[in-house]
Amino acid sequence: MNTVNRELSWLSFNERVLQEAMDPNVPLIERIRFLGIYSNNMDEFYRVRVAYVRRKMLLGKVKIKGFKGSAEDLYKAIRKEVIKQQGIFEKTYAEILELLRSERIHVVNEAEFSPEDQDYLKDMFNRNVRHEVFPILIDSKRPFPTLRDDAIYLAVSLTDQQDKKRFALIQLPFKQPRFFRLDKEDHSLVILLDDLIRLNLSSIFSVFEPKIINAYTFKFTRDAELDIDDDLSVNFMQKIKKSVQLRKVGDPLRLVYDSTMPKDLLKIVTHALGMSSGLNTIPGGRYHNFKDFMSFPFGDRKDLQYVPQPPNFHPLLKDQKRLLPAIERKDILLHFPYQRFEHIVDILREAALDPKVRAIRINIYRLAKNSNVVNALISAAYNGKEVTVVLELQARFDEENNLHWADLLKESGVRVILGVPHLKVHSKLMQIERMDKGKEKLYTYVGTGNFNENTSRIYSDLAILTCHPQISAEVKKVFKLFEHNLDRPMFRHLLVSPFNNRRKILAHIDAEIKHVKKGKKGLIRIKINNLTDQQLIQKLYAASAAGVKVEMIIRGICCLIPRKKGLSDNIEVISIVDRYLEHARFLVFHNDGDPVHLITSADFMERNMDSRIEVGMVVNDTDIKEELDRIFDYQWKGSLKARTISGDLKNTFKRRDLPHFHAQYELYQHYHAQQSLKEPKESESI
């Protein structure tokens, strides 16, 4: 085998997230948030990838890429690794609780409060929470309720005065915060909602006059894959709505439960969920759904969080009365979150008011819940602009949100195109069409991340703003493709999946191989999120064998095995997990001393190459090429947060004996200094 299994590689990535929670150099509250990120990632992993493995199991003996055994063997290997990481997680959480205590923050359970505080909490519960708690009795005679896999449950065991035993379920109320904070004179107490309910169990079940009563937390995960039928009489929006509803009753995949739960109660829960095999049950600690820990309630303790790094102004857009002319003068690279995403909203706002702007086109995958991008588009439509939004309804776990935006945009007079049949639209494009002196001018945006102002504060992404005639013309072709699906346009300056992206990337790799065979230098630098595509992996192996040096920064899944003797001697891969989520995607090919730089929305995955609309562009501007080189150089020499990726999935930190260099911090300092630079006099891009 010369590749790593995708699922096991993903678990290795999530272990890197867990390493951040373990790192004593990470601020304490940020360490708690990394536990929340880890937990949220694991939920999504089970809902999607483990669901995939389970479906493979049902098919019997099928070949699993990067794994010697059967699908069931892989399922067992996943469970073994998850249990191992769960132990590290619990140990890390306990350590963080002790450190919080030294900072006068005490996370305590219901039994650790003074009688006075217990009375206060009981009163607060009765006033604010009790009306949202609805227990359900469970036994063999009653139908088990349909449970939500995004909820937390308490399984309750109670014994009354006559020693009769009963079981019940309580769903933690969604509208309530997970944490309740009590500030004392010299310290703060924190109780979880789970324990607040435990404190009031006797009151909740007072009708039974319980003598003994206890509650045990559990959560479970369902198969989240959408099954979209082929009923031609139903429109696409209706199909998505139907599939999202069916997801809520998908097959259970994983049960995580308090390991102290009594066996008779656990048996009732597992049997009712159809999860009694043991393969899909994970014993854990007292609390679950740690994703809520991403919102741990101590925003006022700045000393326990990252030092604030407000996004910087781009020097070419700062203090400009009008932004569109700045794009005409010179191509602009924006690097979020180091620089302001608000520049994009300001550009849309300007376009909405500019009487010479005729049309705005944009394709959207994910949006913020309160989206200023949408507000600007609606404003443009009200101002008489022709606004077209290509909205992808199949953005996983954002389907309902995007259905909402589709309805709102349509009601506001925006033309909404719901993706492309049989292809997800994952590209990140925007174009503003403006008439000036009878001539059409196109202002074009090609990016690597979503038009989402919330995630732009934590996701590292790139976007190029340009008026380059050929690039703009080809992006306009892509938008025409969205409108007329049967068109098969030709692209020279863009890399567009599924049309020419794979072919062009393979051609660039082949060119590096040819240069090396002629005795010249061969170098490929790749920064992406995931690498699973078998054809691209084999081509990179071939490049390595020919003597091409390959340097890759891959945040998540890497199925390629680096530094394997005789296979990938010249390939080195690192992964960076840090304060910001590394999400930018770009490629650099040495090209015999005339480097080709590309930015793209596509990862090196089969789906991104063959089953999605993805768009990348050739970078023309010299300054932007230098900036991309700088980004890669900074991250390649980073000595604090980079892990070396290897076939054994050990996540060894890249040599920390190297000079201290914190890549994300140094990049921020670079952009902070750059925002005071003056605008260049002449364009180098058009």
C-alpha positions, 0 to 999 in steps of 0.5 A, spaced: 500 500 500 502 506 498 497 511 500 493 512 507 486 511 509 482 517 508 478 516 515 484 514 519 488 520 516 482 525 518 482 522 525 490 524 525 488 531 523 483 532 529 488 529 533 492 535 531 486 539 534 486 536 540 494 537 541 492 545 541 488 543 547 493 540 550 499 545 549 500 549 555 503 555 551 496 556 548 491 561 552 487 557 557 480 559 555 483 558 547 485 551 550 477 549 552 475 552 545 480 547 542 476 542 545 470 544 543 472 544 536 475 537 536 468 535 539 464 538 533 469 535 528 468 529 531 460 529 530 461 531 523 466 526 522 461 520 524 455 524 521 459 523 514 465 519 514 463 513 518 456 513 515 460 512 509 464 506 512 457 503 515 454 503 508 460 500 505 459 495 511 452 493 508 455 492 501 459 486 504 466 485 501 468 491 498 475 494 497 477 500 502 482 505 499 489 505 503 486 500 508 488 492 508 482 490 511 474 490 510 470 496 511 468 492 518 475 492 520 476 499 518 470 501 523 473 497 528 480 501 527 476 508 527 473 506 534 479 504 537 483 510 535 476 514 537 477 511 544 484 512 545 483 520 543 477 520 548 482 518 553 486 524 552 481 528 551 478 527 558 485 527 561 486 534 558 479 537 560 481 535 567 488 538 567 484 544 564 479 544 570 485 544 575 488 550 571 482 554 571 481 553 578 488 556 579 485 562 575 479 563 580 474 560 575 471 553 578 467 549 574 463 545 579 458 540 579 451 540 583 454 537 589 459 542 590 455 548 591 454 551 598 447 550 601 446 558 600 448 557 592 444 551 591 438 555 593 439 561 589 440 556 583 434 552 584 430 559 584 434 561 578 432 554 575 425 555 577 424 562 574 428 561 567 429 553 565 424 549 568 418 551 563 423 548 558 424 541 561 419 536 559 421 529 562 419 522 558 418 516 561 421 510 558 420 502 559 419 496 554 411 498 554 412 505 551 415 507 544 421 510 545 421 517 542 425 520 536 431 523 538 435 529 535 442 527 534 444 535 535 441 535 542 444 532 549 440 528 553 440 525 560 438 518 562 435 518 568 434 512 573 430 513 579 427 509 585 421 511 589 419 510 596 416 503 595 423 501 591 420 501 584 425 503 579 423 508 573 427 510 567 426 517 564 429 521 558 430 529 559 433 533 553 437 539 555 433 545 552 436 548 546 434 555 548 438 555 554 446 557 555 450 551 556 454 554 562 451 558 568 456 563 571 456 565 579 461 571 580 463 571 587 468 576 591 474 573 589 472 567 584 467 565 579 463 559 579 461 555 573 455 550 573 453 546 566 446 546 564 446 538 565 448 539 573 443 545 574 438 540 571 441 534 576 440 539 582 433 539 581 431 532 579 428 531 585 423 537 584 422 535 577 420 528 578 416 530 585 410 526 583 414 520 584 417 522 591 424 519 589 428 516 594 434 515 589 435 519 583 441 520 578 442 522 571 447 520 566 449 524 559 449 521 553 449 523 545 448 520 539 450 521 531 446 519 525 447 518 518 447 525 515 448 523 508 442 526 503 439 521 499 436 526 493 431 522 489 429 522 482 422 524 482 422 529 476 415 532 479 418 535 485 423 541 484 430 541 487 428 546 493 423 541 495 427 535 494 432 538 499 427 540 504 425 533 504 432 530 504 434 535 510 427 532 514 429 525 513 436 526 515 433 527 522 431 520 522 437 517 519 440 511 522 444 512 528 452 511 528 455 512 534 452 513 542 457 516 547 455 515 554 457 516 561 461 510 563 458 510 570 451 509 567 447 503 570 447 497 565 440 496 565 439 503 563 444 503 558 441 497 555 434 500 554 438 506 550 442 502 546 436 497 544 432 503 542 437 506 538 438 500 535 446 500 537 447 494 541 452 491 537 458 495 541 461 497 535 458 504 535 458 505 542 463 509 546 464 510 553 466 517 556 465 522 561 460 525 565 459 531 560 458 530 552 457 535 546 463 539 548 462 543 542 458 548 546 465 549 550 467 554 544 462 559 547 465 558 554 463 564 558 469 568 560 470 573 554 472 578 560 478 574 561 482 577 556 489 575 559 486 567 558 485 568 551 489 570 544 491 577 544 486 581 539 488 581 532 483 586 529 483 585 521 488 590 517 486 595 512 489 593 505 493 599 503 490 599 496 483 600 499 484 604 505 482 611 505 479 610 498 473 614 497 471 609 491 474 602 491 472 600 484 477 605 481 482 602 486 481 595 482 482 598 475 489 601 477 492 594 480 490 587 482 489 586 489 490 580 493 486 580 500 488 575 505 483 574 511 483 574 517 489 578 517 485 583 512 478 586 512 473 582 509 469 588 510 472 591 504 468 586 500 461 588 503 464 595 502 465 594 494 458 591 494 455 597 497 458 602 492 456 597 486 449 598 489 449 605 489 453 606 483 449 609 477 454 606 472 453 599 475 448 594 471 449 587 474 452 584 480 453 576 479 456 572 485 456 564 487 455 563 494 456 556 498 455 558 505 453 565 508 453 568 515 447 567 519 446 575 519 449 576 512 451 583 510 453 580 503 446 579 502 444 585 505 448 589 500 445 584 494 438 586 496 440 593 496 443 593 489 436 589 487 432 595 490 436 600 486 435 597 480 441 593 478 440 586 475 443 581 481 444 574 480 446 569 485 448 562 484 446 559 491 448 552 492 443 548 496 447 542 498 452 545 502 453 540 507 449 542 514 447 549 511 442 547 507 436 550 511 440 556 512 441 557 504 434 555 503 432 561 507 436 565 503 434 563 497 427 565 499 429 572 502 433 573 495 427 571 491 422 576 495 427 581 494 427 581 486 434 577 486 435 572 480 437 566 484 440 560 480 440 553 485 446 550 483 448 546 477 444 539 476 449 533 479 454 538 480 456 542 487 458 549 486 463 550 490 467 556 486 468 563 490 466 568 484 463 575 484 463 580 478 460 587 477 459 589 471 459 597 469 458 601 463 463 607 462 463 611 456 459 606 452 464 600 454 463 594 459 468 594 465 468 587 469 470 587 476 472 580 478 473 576 485 476 569 485 477 566 492 478 560 496 473 561 501 466 563 502 462 570 502 461 569 510 463 575 514 463 570 521 468 565 518 472 570 515 475 572 522 477 565 523 479 562 516 485 563 513 483 565 505 485 568 499 481 573 494 484 576 488 480 582 485 482 584 478 479 587 472 484 583 468 480 582 461 481 575 459 480 573 466 474 577 467 471 574 460 472 567 463 469 568 469 463 571 465 463 565 461 463 561 468 456 565 470 453 563 463 455 556 464 450 556 471 445 559 467 446 555 461 448 548 463 449 545 456 455 550 455 462 547 455 466 553 454 474 553 453 478 556 459 485 558 458 486 563 464 482 559 469 482 552 472 475 550 472 472 543 474 470 538 472 472 541 465 480 542 465 482 543 472 485 536 473 488 536 466 492 543 467 494 541 474 497 534 471 500 538 465 504 543 470 506 537 474 509 533 468 512 540 466 516 540 472 518 532 471 521 534 464 525 540 466 528 535 471 530 530 466 533 536 462 538 537 468 534 543 470 531 545 477 524 542 479 520 545 484 512 544 486 509 548 492 502 546 494 498 549 500 491 545 500 486 543 505 486 535 503 489 530 498 485 524 497 485 524 489 489 517 487 491 520 480 494 526 483 497 522 488 501 517 483 503 523 479 506 527 485 510 520 486 512 520 479 515 527 480 518 525 486 521 519 483 524 524 477 527 528 482 522 534 483 522 537 490 515 537 492 513 541 498 506 541 501 502 544 507 496 540 508 491 542 513 487 536 514 487 529 510 493 527 506 493 520 503 499 521 500 505 518 504 511 523 504 518 521 505 517 513 503 524 511 501 523 509 493 516 512 493 516 519 495 523 521 497 523 528 495 516 529 498 515 533 504 508 535 507 507 539 514 500 541 517 499 547 521 493 547 526 493 554 530 489 560 532 486 561 525 484 555 520 488 554 514 483 554 509 487 558 503 489 554 497 494 556 492 499 552 488 506 554 485 510 551 480 517 553 478 517 552 471 524 553 469 525 560 473 518 563 470 514 561 476 506 559 475 502 561 481 495 559 482 489 560 487 483 555 487 477 553 491 479 546 489 482 541 494 486 535 491 480 530 492 476 526 487 470 530 488 473 537 487 476 535 480 470 531 477 464 532 481 464 540 483 464 546 479 471 549 482 475 555 479 482 557 480 486 562 476 493 564 474 496 570 478 499 575 473 501 581 478 508 580 480 506 583 487 501 578 488 506 572 486 511 575 491 506 575 496 504 568 495 511 566 496 512 570 502 505 566 505 508 559 503 515 561 506 513 564 512 509 557 514 514 553 511 519 555 516 514 556 522 517 552 528 511 552 533 505 550 530 507 545 524 507 538 524 510 533 520 506 529 516 508 521 515 505 515 514 505 512 521 500 518 523 504 520 529 503 528 528 510 529 530 512 537 531 516 540 526 523 541 529 522 546 535 529 546 536 529 551 529 529 559 531 523 561 534 518 563 528 510 563 529 508 563 522 501 566 523 503 571 528 509 574 523 504 574 517 499 578 522 505 583 523 507 583 516 500 585 514 499 590 520 505 594 517 503 593 510 497 597 511 500 604 512 504 603 505 502 608 500 498 606 493 503 605 487 503 609 482 502 604 476 498 598 475 502 592 473 497 587 472 493 589 466 
